[in-house]
Amino acid sequence: MVFFFVIYLPFGLSTNKYVLYHQPLGFGLTFCSQAHFYEYHYVNRPMTWTEAQRYCREKHTDLVTIESAEDMSKLKRSNSHTGLSWIGLTDDPKSWKGVMGNDVNSWRWSATGETAKTDYQNWAPNEPNYGQVRETCGFIDDNGLWLDGGCSDRFHFFCFNGKNKIVFTYLKITRLKSSI
């Protein structure tokens, strides 16, 4: 008896990748890492960062998390000339950075709580600077540069629907056909 199974992996919004694995005389599962599948939504309603986060969590997943230049490119391509827009970056005003100085790695993504300490960061020059007010919420400009702002400012914003998604389809082959 031979089993085949197909793993459907969505890579981005427009490209699908199918992988076919063959397990002779039995059944097995080959390890495959998860793929991120994101849908981005620009919301053209000015809100504070907290209001925007609440809206995104109710209607989608959360404020957008930007993990790569590819993510940033998708946001810029699909929503050009949007002006200043909230993203899911926030910095805890009670963190030690007030005593120790600026640390761009103290910023966290609201969806995961993980730091923005990845290979990809896109801060504008001299940002984050915490300005003249407590600027502990992140936004992007038309060029996709990250800036810090006061959380009570009112900007449009980006939400995302995000999942780590793997869909398994199993096919049971009961008879083999010979091609000879």
Helices and strands as residue ranges (DSSP letters): E 2-11, E 15-24, E 35-47, H 49-59, E 62-63, H 69-78, E 85-91, H 97-100, G 104-106, E 107-109, E 137-140, E 146-149, E 155-165, E 167-173
